[in-house]
Every structure is written in structure tokens, then in C-alpha cells.
């Protein structure tokens, strides 16, 4: 109802009553909001997937190590043996004695007789690596009438910048011989087109008498020895691995055979026996050189 014009302004008690009513209405609205939101919040929680957060560990740094290759101290061992054999215990101030003692501080020096001949050639021929930087180096010493072998104990840093001979060298026996398999070239090759091709090729190859290319099969590349090492080349014997090498007639195209040829190179310096393993291929009624093997190695 509209206020009566005779009514005065609201009293303090009336204002307090109105504020109380507003608080009650707001409280009821909050309760209803909670009641409505409660089931919705519960449904939202239930329908959410079970997400599991896993912290990813920081990958450990990858450590790369470069394998160090130990430097073979064979050269130093040969240098020591050369100086040691030339040194004299009665002359410790000589350059040979000083060098030997620099490499092997605790090594006793020899006492050669007057007129003893110095070694003609010294070279390391075998190095065996042990643990903790230890090596055993075999050194060959070429004298005027024989070859002697010394085993030298050596300690060396991995870089080879520090080397020490640990003890007096040991005079040891030379290497033995290895039993080898029987030769694969068991077929005797008679005089004929095959031996003619082999002889002409070796003559061109060693003495430069003619062009090497004319004897080669297609896609085979071989250069003559330069400078020429022989004035004349003589073919001694030819042995084959296949029975086809014994025939007097050249077989059909594509036939390949293997032979071993012994030759002699003559020059102003003397006579030199040589041996070669050759692969030949038949083409167009003639034999052609398809490959050359030197020293029992791979075909060239």
C-alpha cells in the first residue's frame, strides 16, 4: 500500500528489519543454488576421465667416449737397439750411450771388442701389446753375415709421446716357418696360345716392350711397371688350376682360368726370378688377361 502522507520517515528499527529480511532471502537463494549445483558438480566429476599426469624425467646426458688407439712403440725400440749395439760401457759419454740410456735409463750397456762392426740395418718386425701400456717389441738386426733378433720390453703412453725401455734386451730365435697348403696350380700348361699370351703380357708389363692394353680383357685396367725394370723377360713355367689350361685350343667365350707363371727378368743389375698369378678369359678365339695377383693377394 502507498505510504500515508501523514506517515513520517522510516525509523532505525524499520531499516534493521528490512536488512534482516534481505539477508534471509539471499541465504535461501544460496542454499537453493548449492542444492542445484551439487548433483551437477557430482555428475561432472564422475564423468571426467581418470587423467594421470606423469612427470617425465630429464634424459640423462649421453656420454660419448672415443676409443684411443695406442701408438706402436716399435720404432723407438728399434732406435734403442741401434744405439745400444753401437754403445760402449767404457764410453758412457758417447752419443750412442747417451741415447740408449735416455730411452732405457736402467739398462746395462754392452762392452764390444775393438773393431766390432756396427749393425747394417735395424727394424722392428713384431709388436705385442700387453696390459697397462706394456709392450714386447721384436727387433731384427741385419749384420754382414746374419740376422739377429732382440726382444725389447717397453712401456709407452697411449699417444707414444713417452717411451721407456724397461730392461736389457733378450737375444731370441728368429721366426719359424708356417706349414702351407699344397699348391692349387697342379696342371702343367704346354706351349700354346695361353703361354704365348702370358709371356707377351709379362714382357710388356715389365720391360715396356709393347702396349699392355692389347693383352687385357674388356673392363680390365693394368698399368705397366714404370720405369721398366727389365731389358728382357723370359717365361719359365706356367701351371694352371683348371684342366682347360692344358688344352691347345682356346675354349668358348667367357671361359675363365687361373694360372701361375714363373718368369725371369734380365737387366744390367742382374737376373731376377719373379712369379705372378693371372686370371685369363677366352674371347674371340684368343686368351686375354682378366686379372693379376701379386704375392698371393687380391686380384688387381
Order of alpha helices (4+ residues) and beta strands (2+ residues): alpha-alpha-alpha-beta-beta-beta-beta-beta-beta-alpha-beta-beta-beta-beta
